[in-house]
Structure formats: C-alpha cells, structure tokens
Amino acid sequence: MIAPSAHPAPQAAPTQQSLPTVRFATPADDRFIEELQALAFGPGRFARTAFRIRERFPIDKSLSLIGEIDGRPVASVWMTPISVGGMDGYLLGPLTTDPAYRGRGAGKLLVKEVCARALARGEGSFVLLVGDEPYYAPLGFAPTTPGAIQFPGPVDPKRVLLHSADRTLALRLSGAIAAFGARKRV
Ligand SMILES: CC(C)(COP(=O)(O)OP(=O)(O)OC[C@H]1O[C@@H](n2cnc3c(N)ncnc32)[C@H](O)[C@@H]1OP(=O)(O)O)[C@@H](O)C(=O)NCCC(=O)NCCS
C-alpha cells in the first residue's frame, strides 16, 4: 500500500467496500503520485515513449485527478495536451492504482472523469493513449490505424487507442504528436 503524503488515515475499517470518488490533485499529492508511478512502472519508466512525450509537452495540472477510497488517495491520472495532424487533443496517462486497491473501480472512474472534463472544455477533440484495448474499449476507446499516429519512440501500434465524440476520428487521425495549439501558432 502506498503511504499518502498529507492525508489522514480512515477512522474505522468500512464494513462493506466503498465506491471510489474523484478530486483534483494538489501539490500535496506529488509524492504519492511519484511513488505510485514508480511502483507501477519501475525505474525504466522514464525511457517509455509516453513519458518522453510528457518531457516535451507538460501535463495539464488542472486535469491531474486523484481517486480516493474511504478518503484515502489510491489512484492517479494525468493528461498532456498535444496535437496530432493539426488537431488538438490530450494524451491520457499514466493511469495508476495502488495495488492494494485495484479492482474497485478507481481506474475506470478516473478515465471517465478525466476524459469528460477535458473534452467538455471544447478545446481538444480527442483523448489518445497507449494501453490495453480490453480495459479501455468499454470506456469508449477504439483502435487507431496502425502507424498513422507517430510517437517520438517505439509503441505497439495495436495499443494506440483513441476516444472522441467523432467515432470516425480513431481511424482517420494521422500525423506526428506535436504541441497543443501547434497549428494555430504557425
Ligand atoms: C490498469 C490499472 C490502472 C487498473 O486500475 P483499477 O483501479 O484496478 O481499475 P478498475 O478497478 O476500474 O478496473 C478493474 C477491472 O479491469 C480489469 N483490468 C485491469 N487491467 C486490465 C488490463 N490491462 N486489461 C484488461 N482488463 C484489465 C481488471 O481485471 C478488473 O476487472 P473486473 O472489474 O472484471 O474485476 C491498474 O491495474 C494499474 O495501476 N496497473 C499498472 C499501471 C498500468 O498498467 N496502467 C495502465 C497503462 S498507463
């Protein structure tokens, strides 16, 4: 179990499993998130392609969400504003849940919430991620055209998934990952 940085322990053990809730992350969550990601992805995480994107393009801290169970932080998700082929959107990840709290819905709740909040802004048209289709398909993610979206490093094309109100976009979107708003600045 990950020790939360500045959050109180629950007062009493719940008699039945409580549902997860969501809140915005604050700077007090930074250590918890760092420890969670280190546990999930290990020291090799900085070499992963998705981490490389986040080095080039900063995450949107106003879309950094924490999943809680019984008032304890147990899961985290980040969003990175990006563009692909001149269209603005977001890269979701990492999504991580404390192993002691997996299978209780925190991960899926965070995906649903962060996608809804990001797309409701009306500034980005899609959410892209690299992940397992069986997990993300029920959350509205569809496979993209293999090789159409170019990442700054190796990715398994079958794991490049996209969520958009436009159901045709997953197969149409193509181009290299660039900064959010890149086309407007040209
Ligand atoms: C993937 C992860 C975030 C899921 O978190 P979670 O809070 O347990 O997710 P939920 O409780 O919402 O969903 C759990 C369900 O998804 C299933 N599931 C978990 N990972 C899965 C995967 N890779 N593929 C398919 N199904 C998966 C579980 O078996 C479980 O199924 P059930 O509801 O039928 O029992 C968590 O396992 C984790 O942190 N993994 C390590 C980091 C990672 O791989 N992140 C995703 C890529 S960025």
PDBQT file of the ligand as one rigid body, heavy atoms in Angstrom, charges set to zero:
ROOT
HETATM    1  C1  LIG A 201      -4.646  -0.659 -15.075  1.00  0.00    +0.000 C 
HETATM    2  C2  LIG A 201      -4.999  -0.133 -13.665  1.00  0.00    +0.000 C 
HETATM    3  C3  LIG A 201      -4.849   1.378 -13.653  1.00  0.00    +0.000 C 
HETATM    4  C4  LIG A 201      -6.459  -0.529 -13.356  1.00  0.00    +0.000 C 
HETATM    5  O1  LIG A 201      -6.811   0.108 -12.144  1.00  0.00    +0.000 OA
HETATM    6  P1  LIG A 201      -8.047  -0.395 -11.257  1.00  0.00    +0.000 P 
HETATM    7  O2  LIG A 201      -8.356   0.703 -10.296  1.00  0.00    +0.000 OA
HETATM    8  O3  LIG A 201      -7.811  -1.745 -10.716  1.00  0.00    +0.000 OA
HETATM    9  O4  LIG A 201      -9.191  -0.484 -12.384  1.00  0.00    +0.000 OA
HETATM   10  P2  LIG A 201     -10.733  -0.761 -12.166  1.00  0.00    +0.000 P 
HETATM   11  O5  LIG A 201     -10.978  -1.222 -10.761  1.00  0.00    +0.000 OA
HETATM   12  O6  LIG A 201     -11.504   0.379 -12.657  1.00  0.00    +0.000 OA
HETATM   13  O7  LIG A 201     -10.974  -1.969 -13.187  1.00  0.00    +0.000 OA
HETATM   14  C5  LIG A 201     -10.549  -3.250 -12.841  1.00  0.00    +0.000 C 
HETATM   15  C6  LIG A 201     -11.011  -4.235 -13.898  1.00  0.00    +0.000 C 
HETATM   16  O8  LIG A 201     -10.214  -4.061 -15.086  1.00  0.00    +0.000 OA
HETATM   17  C7  LIG A 201      -9.519  -5.282 -15.355  1.00  0.00    +0.000 C 
HETATM   18  N1  LIG A 201      -8.209  -4.937 -15.861  1.00  0.00    +0.000 N 
HETATM   19  C8  LIG A 201      -7.168  -4.371 -15.201  1.00  0.00    +0.000 A 
HETATM   20  N2  LIG A 201      -6.121  -4.216 -16.021  1.00  0.00    +0.000 NA
HETATM   21  C9  LIG A 201      -6.513  -4.701 -17.225  1.00  0.00    +0.000 A 
HETATM   22  C10 LIG A 201      -5.858  -4.839 -18.469  1.00  0.00    +0.000 A 
HETATM   23  N3  LIG A 201      -4.595  -4.437 -18.648  1.00  0.00    +0.000 N 
HETATM   24  N4  LIG A 201      -6.558  -5.375 -19.491  1.00  0.00    +0.000 NA
HETATM   25  C11 LIG A 201      -7.833  -5.783 -19.324  1.00  0.00    +0.000 A 
HETATM   26  N5  LIG A 201      -8.502  -5.680 -18.153  1.00  0.00    +0.000 NA
HETATM   27  C12 LIG A 201      -7.843  -5.149 -17.124  1.00  0.00    +0.000 A 
HETATM   28  C13 LIG A 201      -9.453  -5.995 -14.016  1.00  0.00    +0.000 C 
HETATM   29  O9  LIG A 201      -9.284  -7.384 -14.199  1.00  0.00    +0.000 OA
HETATM   30  C14 LIG A 201     -10.793  -5.662 -13.414  1.00  0.00    +0.000 C 
HETATM   31  O10 LIG A 201     -11.792  -6.449 -13.993  1.00  0.00    +0.000 OA
HETATM   32  P3  LIG A 201     -13.159  -6.753 -13.171  1.00  0.00    +0.000 P 
HETATM   33  O11 LIG A 201     -13.819  -5.423 -12.893  1.00  0.00    +0.000 OA
HETATM   34  O12 LIG A 201     -13.936  -7.597 -14.125  1.00  0.00    +0.000 OA
HETATM   35  O13 LIG A 201     -12.730  -7.452 -11.938  1.00  0.00    +0.000 OA
HETATM   36  C15 LIG A 201      -4.092  -0.785 -12.577  1.00  0.00    +0.000 C 
HETATM   37  O14 LIG A 201      -4.125  -2.191 -12.742  1.00  0.00    +0.000 OA
HETATM   38  C16 LIG A 201      -2.661  -0.314 -12.619  1.00  0.00    +0.000 C 
HETATM   39  O15 LIG A 201      -2.298   0.676 -11.975  1.00  0.00    +0.000 OA
HETATM   40  N6  LIG A 201      -1.806  -1.023 -13.389  1.00  0.00    +0.000 N 
HETATM   41  C17 LIG A 201      -0.388  -0.678 -13.518  1.00  0.00    +0.000 C 
HETATM   42  C18 LIG A 201      -0.218   0.563 -14.368  1.00  0.00    +0.000 C 
HETATM   43  C19 LIG A 201      -0.852   0.416 -15.738  1.00  0.00    +0.000 C 
HETATM   44  O16 LIG A 201      -0.675  -0.601 -16.423  1.00  0.00    +0.000 OA
HETATM   45  N7  LIG A 201      -1.576   1.466 -16.162  1.00  0.00    +0.000 N 
HETATM   46  C20 LIG A 201      -2.294   1.495 -17.423  1.00  0.00    +0.000 C 
HETATM   47  C21 LIG A 201      -1.436   1.947 -18.550  1.00  0.00    +0.000 C 
HETATM   48  S1  LIG A 201      -0.992   3.660 -18.440  1.00  0.00    +0.000 SA
ENDROOT
TORSDOF 0
